[in-house]
Amino acid sequence: MMKRFYRGVILLLLFTSCAGTKTFNGRADLHGAVYDVKSRPVPNCVILLDGKEKALTDINGRFVLYGLQSAAYTIEACSSYCERYTREFKFSNETQYVLITLIDNETLYDLVEDALEKKDYDLADKTIKRLFAVNKNNPNAIMQKKEELAMYG
C-alpha cells in the first residue's frame, strides 16, 4: 500500500514538473525600450543586430524582435539626435528584455557649456566632437565650436 502511494506521489511530481516547463528550442524573442538620459522615449530609433537593421522603435521607444536564433549579438541603437549605442548581447532565456539609454544632443550641449564655464577646453572639445559624431552638419555644434575657439583667445 505504501509502495503504491510513493509511486503515485513520484509520478505526480514528475508529471507536474514536466508540464510546467517550457522547452527552450534555440529561438528567442527580444523585447526592448530605448530612452534618453532624461528618461524620455526615443521614437524612430533604428535597432541593428550584427550590423543589420532589424527594428524601428515606436512612439514610446519600444521594439520587439521575434524568433531570433539564441546566440550572441552586437546590438546597436541609432537615432538622429542621440549618440550611437553599441553593446554585446547574449540571450540567457527565450524571452529577453533590454533597456537602452542614449545620450541626446541636449545633454551633450549642457556638458559643453559646463566644460566651457569651468574653462576645461579639452573636455569641451571632446564633447563637441561627440556632437559632430551624432550629426556632422549640426549647426549648433558648429556654433559651440566657434564659441570654444573664441574663449581660447
Buried (B, 14 or more C-beta within 10 A) or exposed (E): EEEEEEEEEEEEEEEEEEEEEEEEEEEBBBBBBBBBBEEEBBBEBBBBBEEEEBBEBBEEBBBEBEEBEBEEBEBBBBBEBBBBBEEEBEBEEBEBEBEBBBBBBBBBBEBBBEBBEEEEBEBBBEBBEBBBEBEEEBEBBBEBBEBBEEEEE
